[in-house]
């Protein structure tokens, strides 16, 4: 009250008016202890959701939508935790960096498609596919924060594929050949049945 009277009399200058965004930022700012507490809670929730998802792995054939839902919620809580700890603006600018934006966009899209396929479409197959894509994108996104990790994993993967590629190719060719012979013999037996 006394401060406003001094401003009215012209003895003291009025503080600059705060914009709505400034007021919102001030009301949303947290102390370091509050940030750490919320970070810990988000990490705990994320790990709990991932633990439930891992517990559902044996029943993934029966409940793939539940598995996909808990994996996605766990990943969302883990992303939220880093946003709480470091700040959402800093996290978004970090996600938009040149070497990481593709993984971040694919990761966000895969989380969205996982939830839609599990909850809205109720597709078992798509839930599993998008969950696999989500986990791969999460790992690739996480590796972007470790220096040279992506290069190391890419090199290891190319070495493994150099060894396993010919084996997979040969097995694939053999399967296609067997299926081709099966289809031809099935076609002949159908033709014989039709002729008789």
KOLMAR-166161 format. One line per field, with one value per residue: residue number from 1; residue in one letter; x, y, z of N, C-alpha, C in turn. Coordinates in pm, whole numbers, plus 32768, in hexadecimal, padded with zeros to 4 digits. Atoms other than C-alpha are relative to their C-alpha. Layout:
REM KOLMAR-166161
num (NUM, ...)
residuo (A, ...)
n.c1 (X, ...)
n.c2 (Y, ...)
n.c3 (Z, ...)
ca.c1 (X, ...)
ca.c2 (Y, ...)
ca.c3 (Z, ...)
c.c1 (X, ...)
c.c2 (Y, ...)
c.c3 (Z, ...)
//
This chain:
REM KOLMAR-166161
num (1, 2, 3, 4, 5, 6, 7, 8, 9, 10, 11, 12, 13, 14, 15, 16, 17, 18, 19, 20, 21, 22, 23, 24, 25, 26, 27, 28, 29, 30, 31, 32, 33, 34, 35, 36, 37, 38, 39, 40, 41, 42, 43, 44, 45, 46, 47, 48, 49, 50, 51, 52, 53, 54, 55, 56, 57, 58, 59, 60, 61, 62, 63, 64, 65, 66, 67, 68, 69, 70, 71, 72, 73, 74, 75, 76, 77, 78, 79, 80, 81, 82, 83, 84, 85, 86, 87, 88, 89, 90, 91, 92, 93, 94, 95, 96, 97, 98, 99, 100, 101, 102, 103, 104, 105, 106, 107, 108, 109, 110, 111, 112, 113, 114, 115, 116, 117, 118, 119, 120, 121, 122, 123, 124, 125, 126, 127, 128, 129, 130, 131, 132, 133, 134, 135, 136, 137, 138, 139, 140, 141, 142, 143, 144, 145, 146, 147, 148, 149, 150, 151, 152, 153, 154, 155, 156, 157, 158, 159, 160, 161, 162, 163, 164, 165, 166, 167, 168, 169, 170, 171, 172, 173, 174, 175, 176, 177, 178, 179, 180, 181, 182, 183, 184, 185, 186, 187, 188, 189, 190, 191, 192, 193, 194, 195, 196)
residuo (X, X, X, X, X, X, X, X, X, X, X, X, X, X, X, X, X, X, X, X, X, X, X, X, X, X, X, X, X, X, X, X, X, X, X, X, X, X, X, X, X, X, X, X, X, X, X, X, X, X, X, X, X, X, X, X, X, X, X, X, X, X, X, X, X, X, X, X, X, X, X, X, X, X, X, X, X, X, X, X, X, X, X, X, X, X, X, X, X, X, X, X, X, X, X, X, X, X, X, X, X, X, X, X, X, X, X, X, X, X, X, X, X, X, X, X, X, X, X, X, X, X, X, X, X, X, X, X, X, X, X, X, X, X, X, X, X, X, X, X, X, X, X, X, X, X, X, X, X, X, X, X, X, X, X, X, X, X, X, X, X, X, X, X, X, X, X, X, X, X, X, X, X, X, X, X, X, X, X, X, X, X, X, X, X, X, X, X, X, X, X, X, X, X, X, X)
n.c1 (8053, 7FA8, 7FB6, 8057, 8013, 7F87, 8006, 8067, 7FCC, 7F92, 7F81, 7FC0, 802F, 8051, 7FB9, 8036, 8070, 7FDC, 805D, 8042, 7F9D, 7FA4, 8046, 800E, 7F7B, 7FE2, 8053, 7FDA, 7F75, 7FF2, 7F7D, 7FB5, 8031, 807D, 7FDF, 7FC7, 806C, 8057, 7FAF, 7FFC, 8086, 8016, 7FAC, 803D, 8078, 7FD4, 7FC9, 806F, 804B, 7FAD, 7FFF, 8080, 7FF6, 7FA9, 804B, 8062, 7FBE, 802E, 808A, 8007, 805A, 8088, 8017, 7F9A, 8026, 7FD7, 7F6E, 7FDC, 802A, 7FA5, 7F7D, 800B, 800E, 7F7D, 7FA9, 8030, 7FD6, 7F6F, 7FE8, 8032, 7FA2, 7F8D, 8034, 8010, 7F7D, 7FAF, 8056, 803B, 7FCA, 7F7B, 8010, 8032, 7F94, 7FA1, 803C, 8005, 7F79, 7FF5, 7FDD, 805C, 808D, 8045, 8020, 8065, 8081, 802C, 8022, 8083, 8065, 8015, 804F, 8089, 803C, 800F, 8078, 8076, 8017, 8026, 807B, 8069, 8011, 7FFC, 7FBC, 7F93, 7F89, 7FC7, 7FCF, 7F7B, 7FA4, 7FDE, 7FB2, 7F77, 7FCA, 7FEF, 7F8A, 7F8A, 7FEE, 7FD5, 7F72, 7FB1, 8006, 7FAD, 7F74, 7FD3, 7FC8, 7F7F, 7FA4, 7FD5, 804C, 8045, 7F9D, 7FD8, 806E, 800B, 7F8F, 801B, 8070, 7FD3, 7FB0, 805C, 804D, 7FA5, 7FF9, 8084, 8049, 8006, 804D, 808D, 8023, 800B, 8078, 8073, 800A, 802F, 808E, 804B, 7FFD, 805B, 8089, 801E, 801D, 807D, 806E, 8010, 803C, 808A, 8049, 8015, 8064, 8082, 8026, 8026, 8084, 8060, 800C, 8043)
n.c2 (7F8A, 7F8D, 7FF9, 7FC8, 7F73, 7FBC, 7FFC, 7F9F, 7F7B, 7FE7, 800D, 807C, 802A, 807A, 806F, 8019, 805F, 8084, 8038, 807A, 806C, 7FF2, 802C, 8091, 8039, 7FF1, 805A, 808A, 801B, 8054, 7FFE, 807A, 8071, 802A, 8040, 8083, 8055, 8023, 8056, 8084, 803A, 8025, 8074, 8072, 8026, 803A, 8085, 8056, 8025, 805E, 807F, 8041, 802E, 8076, 806D, 802D, 803F, 808A, 8002, 7F9D, 8033, 7FE7, 7F72, 7FA8, 7F73, 7FD7, 7FF7, 7F88, 7F8C, 7FE9, 7FD8, 7F75, 7FAA, 7FFD, 7FA7, 7F76, 7FD0, 7FEB, 7F83, 7F94, 7FEC, 7FAF, 7F79, 7FC1, 7FE8, 7F9F, 7F99, 802F, 7FB5, 8035, 8086, 7FF6, 7FD0, 806F, 8063, 7FC9, 7FF4, 8041, 808D, 804A, 7FE2, 806F, 8064, 7FC7, 7FFE, 808B, 8030, 7FC6, 803D, 808C, 8003, 7FE0, 806F, 8071, 7FE8, 8008, 808B, 8050, 7FD4, 7FDE, 8066, 8081, 805C, 8044, 8000, 7F79, 7FDC, 803C, 7FC3, 7F78, 8007, 801D, 7F86, 7FA0, 8026, 7FE6, 7F6E, 7FD3, 8021, 7FAC, 7F78, 7FFF, 800A, 7F80, 7FB0, 8038, 7FE7, 806F, 807B, 8028, 8033, 8083, 805F, 8013, 8055, 8088, 8036, 8023, 807A, 8070, 8016, 803A, 808F, 803E, 7FE0, 8070, 806E, 7FDA, 8005, 808C, 8037, 7FC4, 803E, 8089, 7FF9, 7FDA, 8076, 8065, 7FD0, 8009, 808C, 8023, 7FC2, 8048, 8084, 7FE9, 7FDB, 807A, 8055, 7FBF, 8017, 808D, 8010, 7FBF, 8050, 807E)
n.c3 (8000, 7FF6, 807E, 8067, 7FE2, 802D, 8092, 8022, 7FE5, 805B, 7FB8, 802E, 8084, 8003, 8040, 8086, 8007, 8031, 8062, 7FD6, 8008, 7F8F, 7F88, 8009, 7FE7, 7F72, 7FB1, 801E, 7FDC, 7F8A, 7FBF, 8022, 7FB2, 803D, 8081, 7FE4, 7FCE, 8070, 8056, 7FC2, 800B, 808C, 801D, 7FBB, 804B, 807E, 7FE6, 7FD6, 807A, 804B, 7FB7, 801E, 808B, 8002, 7FC2, 8063, 8073, 8019, 8031, 806B, 8067, 7FD2, 7FDF, 803B, 7FF0, 7F79, 8002, 804B, 7FB2, 7F90, 8034, 802C, 7F8A, 7FBF, 804E, 7FF0, 7F7C, 8001, 804A, 7FAC, 7F90, 802B, 8016, 7F7D, 7FC4, 804A, 803A, 807D, 8072, 801C, 8037, 8088, 8057, 800C, 805A, 8087, 8039, 8083, 7FFA, 7FAC, 8017, 8042, 7F9A, 7FA6, 8045, 800D, 7F7B, 7FDC, 8056, 7FDB, 7F85, 8025, 8049, 7FA4, 7FB0, 8056, 8028, 7F8C, 7FC1, 8060, 8066, 7FBB, 8059, 7FBB, 8052, 8007, 7F7B, 7FF0, 8061, 7FD6, 7F85, 802A, 803D, 7F92, 7FB2, 8054, 8007, 7F7B, 7FF1, 805B, 7FC9, 7F88, 802A, 8036, 7F93, 7FDA, 8071, 8054, 7FE7, 807B, 805D, 7FCD, 8016, 8091, 802A, 7FCE, 804B, 8088, 7FF4, 7FE7, 807A, 8064, 7FE3, 8003, 807A, 805E, 7FC4, 8009, 808E, 802A, 7FC2, 8045, 8084, 7FEE, 7FDC, 8078, 8057, 7FC8, 8011, 808E, 801E, 7FBC, 804A, 807E, 7FE7, 7FD4, 8079, 804E, 7FBF, 8012, 808C, 800B, 7FC2, 805D, 8079, 7FE1)
ca.c1 (8000, 8116, 81D3, 80A7, 807B, 81E7, 81B1, 8074, 8124, 823D, 8348, 838F, 837A, 8277, 8304, 82E0, 81A0, 81C9, 8135, 8052, 816D, 8257, 8153, 8116, 828D, 82B1, 8190, 821B, 8384, 83F7, 850D, 8627, 859E, 8444, 84DA, 85A0, 8470, 8396, 84AF, 84CA, 8352, 8347, 846B, 83C5, 827D, 8333, 83F3, 82B5, 81FE, 8323, 832C, 81B9, 81FD, 8319, 8234, 813D, 8242, 81DC, 8073, 80C6, 7FFF, 7EC9, 7EF4, 7FD0, 7F0B, 7F4B, 80BB, 80D2, 8013, 80FB, 8239, 81C0, 8155, 82A5, 835E, 8280, 82C6, 843C, 8436, 8367, 8465, 8585, 84AB, 845E, 85CA, 866B, 8542, 8458, 84E0, 8642, 85CB, 8509, 862F, 870E, 861A, 861A, 8795, 8808, 8894, 8769, 8627, 85DC, 85EF, 8520, 840F, 8403, 83FD, 82D9, 821C, 8255, 81D1, 809C, 805F, 809A, 7F8E, 7E9B, 7ECF, 7EAA, 7D86, 7CC6, 7D04, 7D34, 7E20, 7EFF, 7FF1, 801C, 8042, 816B, 8203, 81ED, 826E, 839F, 83D0, 83A5, 84AE, 85A2, 8567, 858E, 86DD, 8757, 86E4, 878F, 88D1, 88D9, 8932, 8A65, 8B91, 8BE2, 8ADD, 8A15, 8B4E, 8BB7, 8A61, 8A51, 8BA8, 8B4D, 8A03, 8AAF, 8BA5, 8A8F, 89C6, 8AFA, 8B05, 8990, 891F, 8984, 88ED, 87A4, 87A7, 87E1, 86D1, 85E1, 862E, 85F9, 84AB, 8437, 84A4, 83E8, 82B2, 82C9, 82D8, 81BE, 80E5, 812B, 80D9, 7FA3, 7F37, 7F66, 7E9B, 7D85, 7D8E, 7D80, 7C57, 7BAB, 7BF1, 7B71)
ca.c2 (8000, 80F2, 809D, 80EE, 823B, 8298, 8242, 8315, 8441, 841B, 83DA, 827E, 81F1, 80E9, 7F91, 7F2F, 7E7C, 7D07, 7C60, 7B34, 7A4D, 7ADD, 7AA5, 7943, 78FC, 7986, 78B4, 7779, 77A4, 76AA, 76A2, 75A7, 74CD, 74CB, 7478, 7358, 72D4, 72E0, 7249, 7127, 70F2, 70EF, 6FFD, 6F1A, 6F20, 6EDC, 6DB8, 6D31, 6D3B, 6C8F, 6B88, 6B41, 6B28, 6A32, 6968, 6955, 68CB, 675D, 67B8, 6898, 67B6, 67E4, 6953, 6A08, 6B4B, 6B55, 6B11, 6C26, 6D17, 6CE4, 6CF9, 6E40, 6ED3, 6E71, 6F1F, 7053, 706E, 7049, 715E, 7236, 7200, 728C, 73B3, 73F9, 73E1, 74AF, 757E, 753B, 7650, 75CB, 7468, 74CF, 7596, 746B, 7384, 746C, 7462, 73ED, 729C, 723E, 72CD, 71A0, 70AF, 719A, 71C0, 704A, 7005, 70F3, 706B, 6F04, 6F52, 6FF1, 6ED3, 6DD2, 6E72, 6E96, 6D2F, 6CA9, 6D7C, 6DF8, 6CF4, 6BD4, 6B2B, 6A27, 6A17, 6B90, 6BBA, 6ACE, 6B65, 6CCC, 6C64, 6BCE, 6D0B, 6DDB, 6D18, 6D2D, 6EA6, 6ED5, 6E21, 6EE4, 702C, 6FD7, 6F79, 70D5, 7162, 7082, 70EF, 6FFA, 6EFF, 6F05, 6ED2, 6DAD, 6D05, 6D3D, 6CA0, 6B75, 6B4A, 6B50, 6A45, 6969, 6998, 6945, 67F2, 67B0, 684F, 672E, 6633, 66F0, 6713, 659F, 6542, 6636, 65A8, 6445, 64A5, 654D, 6419, 632F, 6407, 6412, 6294, 6277, 6368, 62B0, 615D, 61E8, 627C, 612B, 6074, 6173, 614A, 5FCC, 5FE6, 60CE, 5FE2, 5EA9)
ca.c3 (8000, 8062, 7F21, 7E47, 7EFC, 7EB1, 7D43, 7D39, 7DD1, 7CD5, 7DDC, 7D54, 7BF3, 7BA8, 7B59, 79EB, 7994, 7966, 7838, 7857, 77E7, 78EF, 79FD, 7981, 7980, 7AE2, 7B60, 7AB8, 7B29, 7C2A, 7D24, 7CEA, 7E00, 7D61, 7C0C, 7C9F, 7D57, 7C20, 7B51, 7C46, 7C42, 7AC4, 7AAD, 7BAF, 7AED, 79A6, 7A37, 7ADA, 798B, 78DF, 79F3, 79BD, 7846, 7884, 7968, 7846, 7753, 7791, 7740, 7618, 752E, 7605, 7669, 756B, 7591, 7707, 76CE, 75C9, 76A8, 77D3, 7701, 766A, 77B8, 784F, 7734, 7753, 78C8, 788A, 7783, 786D, 7984, 78B8, 7853, 79C0, 7A26, 7911, 789E, 777D, 76A0, 76C2, 767F, 7549, 74BE, 7506, 7452, 7325, 72F3, 719D, 7209, 72DD, 7249, 7168, 728C, 7366, 725F, 7219, 738D, 73C7, 729A, 7304, 7461, 73C8, 72D6, 73E9, 74C1, 739D, 732A, 748B, 7506, 73D4, 72C5, 73BD, 72C8, 7367, 7245, 721F, 7398, 7396, 725B, 72DA, 7430, 7388, 72BA, 73F7, 74B7, 7391, 736F, 74E6, 74E3, 73B1, 744D, 7597, 74E3, 7449, 75A0, 75C7, 74F6, 73DE, 7458, 7316, 7247, 7325, 7311, 7197, 716B, 7246, 718E, 703A, 70B2, 7138, 6FF8, 6F25, 6FD4, 6FF4, 6EAD, 6DC9, 6EBD, 6ECC, 6D51, 6D20, 6E18, 6D73, 6C1C, 6C9B, 6D38, 6BF7, 6B32, 6C1E, 6C13, 6A98, 6A81, 6B7F, 6ABA, 6974, 6A0B, 6AB5, 6966, 68B7, 69BF, 69A1, 6827, 684A, 6933, 6839, 6714, 67C1)
c.c1 (8058, 804D, 7FAA, 7FE7, 8079, 8002, 7F9B, 8031, 8077, 8087, 804E, 7FC6, 7FB0, 8052, 7FC3, 7F93, 8032, 7F98, 7FC3, 8062, 8065, 7FC0, 7FEF, 8085, 8024, 7FAF, 8028, 8090, 8005, 808B, 804B, 7FCF, 7F7C, 8017, 8034, 7F96, 7FA5, 8048, 8000, 7F79, 7FE4, 8054, 7FC5, 7F83, 8026, 8036, 7F94, 7FAF, 8050, 8009, 7F7D, 8003, 8055, 7FBA, 7F97, 803E, 7FD3, 7F72, 7FED, 7FA2, 7F6F, 7FE0, 8068, 7FE0, 8029, 8098, 802C, 7FDD, 8064, 808D, 7FFD, 7FF4, 8084, 8060, 7FD5, 8029, 8096, 8025, 7FD3, 8062, 8078, 7FD4, 7FF0, 8088, 804B, 7FB0, 7FD0, 8036, 8089, 7FF7, 7FCF, 806A, 806A, 7FCB, 8002, 808A, 800D, 801A, 7F9B, 7F6D, 7FB6, 7FD7, 7F93, 7F76, 7FCA, 7FD6, 7F77, 7F91, 7FE4, 7FB3, 7F6D, 7FBB, 7FF1, 7F81, 7F81, 7FE3, 7FD4, 7F74, 7F8E, 7FE6, 7FF5, 803A, 8077, 8082, 8042, 8035, 808D, 8065, 802A, 804B, 8092, 8045, 801E, 807E, 8080, 801C, 8030, 8095, 8057, 8004, 805B, 8094, 8035, 803C, 808A, 805F, 802F, 7FB2, 7FB8, 8061, 802D, 7F96, 7FEF, 806E, 7FEA, 7F90, 802B, 8056, 7FA8, 7FB3, 8058, 800B, 7F78, 7FB3, 7FFA, 7FAF, 7F6B, 7FD1, 7FED, 7F84, 7F81, 7FEB, 7FCC, 7F6C, 7FAA, 7FFA, 7FA0, 7F6F, 7FD7, 7FDD, 7F7D, 7F89, 7FE9, 7FBE, 7F70, 7FA9, 7FE3, 7F95, 7F75, 7FD0, 7FD6, 7F76, 7F96, 7FEA, 7FB0, 7F72)
c.c2 (807D, 8014, 803F, 8095, 8050, 800C, 806A, 808F, 8023, 7FF9, 7F88, 7FDB, 7F80, 7F91, 7FE8, 7F97, 7F7C, 7FD1, 7F7F, 7F8A, 8008, 7FD1, 7F69, 7FBC, 8008, 7F9E, 7F6E, 7FE1, 7FB6, 8011, 7F81, 7F84, 7FCB, 7FBA, 7F72, 7F9E, 7FD2, 7FA6, 7F70, 7FBA, 7FD2, 7F86, 7F82, 7FCF, 7FBF, 7F74, 7F9E, 7FD3, 7F9D, 7F79, 7FB3, 7FC8, 7F82, 7F88, 7FC8, 7FBA, 7F6F, 7FF8, 805F, 7FD3, 801D, 8093, 805C, 8094, 8033, 8010, 8081, 807E, 801D, 8024, 8094, 805F, 8009, 805D, 8092, 803A, 801A, 807E, 8079, 801E, 8054, 808F, 804D, 8027, 8071, 8075, 7FD4, 8049, 7FC9, 7F74, 8006, 8034, 7F93, 7F95, 802F, 8011, 7FA7, 7F6A, 7FAD, 8013, 7F8E, 7F96, 8033, 7FFF, 7F72, 7FC6, 8034, 7FC4, 7F70, 7FF4, 801D, 7F8C, 7F84, 8011, 7FF4, 7F6F, 7FAA, 8026, 8013, 7F8E, 7F75, 7F91, 7FC2, 800C, 808B, 8030, 7FCC, 8041, 808B, 8002, 7FE2, 807A, 8066, 7FE2, 801B, 8097, 8039, 7FE5, 8058, 8090, 800C, 7FFB, 8084, 805A, 7FCE, 8012, 7F7E, 7F7F, 7FD1, 7FC4, 7F73, 7F97, 7FE5, 7FA5, 7F70, 7FBF, 7FD8, 7F82, 7F85, 7FDF, 7FC5, 7F69, 7FBD, 8018, 7F8D, 7F89, 801C, 7FFB, 7F72, 7FBF, 8037, 7FC3, 7F71, 7FFF, 8023, 7F8A, 7F94, 802A, 7FF8, 7F72, 7FD6, 8037, 7FBA, 7F79, 800E, 8024, 7F87, 7FAA, 803B, 7FE9, 7F70, 7FEA, 803A, 7FAD, 7F82, 801B)
c.c3 (8000, 7F7D, 7F93, 8018, 7FD2, 7F67, 7FD4, 8014, 7FA6, 8042, 7FCB, 7F79, 800C, 7FBD, 7F75, 8005, 7FC8, 7F9C, 8039, 7FFE, 8072, 8081, 8002, 801D, 8095, 8055, 7FEB, 802A, 8084, 803A, 7FD7, 804C, 7FC6, 7F7B, 8017, 8033, 7F8F, 7F9D, 8036, 7FF4, 7F70, 7FD9, 8041, 7FB6, 7F7B, 8011, 802C, 7F86, 7FAB, 8045, 7FE8, 7F71, 7FF7, 8041, 7F9F, 7F88, 7FED, 7FC7, 7F8A, 7F90, 8027, 8013, 7FC0, 8011, 808A, 8008, 7FBB, 804D, 8070, 7FD2, 7FD9, 8076, 804C, 7FB8, 800D, 8087, 8005, 7FB3, 8052, 8072, 7FD6, 7FE2, 8082, 8039, 7FBA, 7FC9, 7F77, 7F86, 7FDA, 7FC3, 7F6F, 7FA0, 7FED, 7FA0, 7F6F, 7FC2, 7F85, 8008, 804F, 7FDB, 7FBB, 8065, 805E, 7FBF, 7FF1, 8086, 802B, 7FAB, 8026, 8084, 7FE2, 7FBA, 8058, 8052, 7FAB, 7FD9, 8075, 8034, 7F9A, 7F9D, 803C, 7FA7, 8048, 7FB1, 7FFC, 8087, 8015, 7FA2, 802F, 8085, 7FE0, 7FC3, 806E, 8051, 7FB0, 7FF7, 8084, 8014, 7FA6, 8031, 807A, 7FDB, 7FC9, 806B, 802E, 7F8A, 7FBE, 8015, 7F83, 7F9B, 8029, 7FE4, 7F6B, 7FCC, 802C, 7FB0, 7F73, 8003, 8015, 7F80, 7F92, 8014, 7FED, 7F7E, 7F9C, 8036, 7FF6, 7F6F, 7FCF, 803B, 7FBF, 7F78, 8008, 8023, 7F88, 7FA0, 8030, 7FEE, 7F6D, 7FD7, 803F, 7FB3, 7F7C, 8016, 8031, 7F88, 7FAA, 803F, 7FF3, 7F71, 7FEC, 8038, 7FA3, 7F84, 801A, 8015)
//
